[in-house]
């Protein structure tokens, strides 16, 4: 004999049957759909969101989570009114420009090497008129 909480017809008990509340309506936006999907994973999406490197660096350097940064903020407030730009003929200014130029050149070289490598691989795989490896 089946109790009142169990059903023998193979259907779900009424407490487990889906209801037509707002939680079961189709999502109205991609953001809402994303939230619904991720809500099934418990706290993991929130943990991953807070541990994302772009956020972590902001939090670690904020006064809210890192009490040592309050001292840095006070120091910056004391130094800020007295800051003056260096003269253009100062050796540190020239060194800064040299370093910036070297970094820019290194990034350009890396970009060119990446593009050339991609073209070579494409030529090897698919063969095209401009490839010497076709």
C-alpha positions in Angstrom: 0.0 0.0 0.0 1.4 3.4 -1.0 1.5 6.2 1.5 0.0 9.6 0.7 3.5 11.1 0.0 4.4 8.4 -2.6 2.7 7.9 -5.9 2.5 4.6 -7.8 1.6 5.9 -11.2 5.2 6.8 -12.1 4.6 10.6 -11.9 6.5 12.9 -9.7 5.1 13.8 -6.3 3.4 17.1 -6.3 6.2 18.7 -4.2 8.8 17.7 -6.9 6.7 18.7 -9.9 7.8 21.9 -11.6 5.7 24.9 -10.9 5.0 27.7 -13.3 6.6 30.3 -11.0 9.0 33.0 -12.3 11.9 30.5 -11.9 10.5 28.3 -14.6 9.7 30.9 -17.2 12.0 31.3 -20.2 14.9 33.7 -19.6 14.4 37.2 -20.9 18.0 37.9 -21.6 21.4 36.2 -22.0 22.5 37.6 -18.6 19.5 36.0 -17.0 20.1 32.7 -18.7 23.8 32.8 -17.6 22.8 33.5 -14.0 20.3 30.6 -14.0 22.9 28.2 -15.5 25.6 29.2 -13.1 23.3 29.1 -10.1 23.2 25.3 -10.4 26.9 25.1 -9.5 26.5 26.6 -6.0 29.2 29.1 -4.9 31.8 28.0 -7.4 31.0 30.7 -10.0 31.2 33.4 -7.4 34.5 32.1 -6.1 35.9 32.0 -9.6 34.6 35.5 -10.2 36.4 36.9 -7.1 39.6 34.9 -7.9 39.9 36.2 -11.5 43.3 37.8 -11.9 41.9 41.1 -13.2 39.8 41.4 -10.1 42.4 40.0 -7.7 45.0 42.7 -8.5 42.4 45.4 -7.9 41.3 43.9 -4.5 44.8 43.3 -3.2 45.7 46.9 -4.0 42.5 48.4 -2.5 42.2 50.0 0.9 39.1 48.0 1.6 40.7 44.6 1.7 44.4 45.5 2.4 44.8 47.7 5.4 48.4 48.5 4.5 47.2 50.4 1.5 45.7 53.0 3.8 49.2 54.1 4.6 50.1 54.2 0.9 47.0 56.4 0.3 48.0 58.8 3.1 51.6 58.9 1.7 50.3 59.6 -1.8 48.1 62.4 -0.4 51.1 64.0 1.3 53.4 63.8 -1.7 50.9 64.7 -4.4 50.8 68.5 -3.9 54.6 68.8 -4.0 55.1 66.8 -7.2 56.9 68.5 -10.1 57.7 67.2 -13.5 61.4 66.5 -14.3 63.1 68.8 -16.9 63.3 67.2 -20.3 67.1 67.2 -20.3 67.2 65.1 -17.0 69.0 61.7 -17.5 66.1 59.8 -15.9 63.6 61.2 -18.5 65.9 60.1 -21.3 66.3 56.7 -19.7 62.5 56.3 -19.4 62.1 57.2 -23.1 64.8 54.6 -24.0 63.1 51.9 -22.0 59.7 52.7 -23.5 61.3 52.6 -27.0 62.9 49.2 -26.3 59.7 47.7 -24.9 57.8 49.0 -28.0 60.4 47.6 -30.3 60.3 44.2 -28.5 56.5 44.1 -28.8 56.6 45.0 -32.5 59.3 42.3 -33.1 57.2 39.7 -31.3 54.1 40.7 -33.3 56.0 40.4 -36.6 57.4 36.9 -35.6 54.0 35.7 -34.5 52.4 36.8 -37.8 55.2 35.3 -39.9 55.0 32.0 -38.0 51.2 31.9 -38.6 51.6 32.6 -42.3 54.2 29.8 -42.5 52.1 27.3 -40.7 49.1 28.2 -42.9 51.3 27.8 -46.0 52.5 24.4 -44.8 49.0 23.2 -44.1 47.1 24.6 -47.0 49.8 25.6 -49.5 49.4 29.0 -51.2 51.2 30.9 -53.9 53.1 33.1 -51.5 54.5 30.3 -49.5 58.0 29.0 -50.2 57.1 25.8 -48.3 54.1 24.8 -50.5 
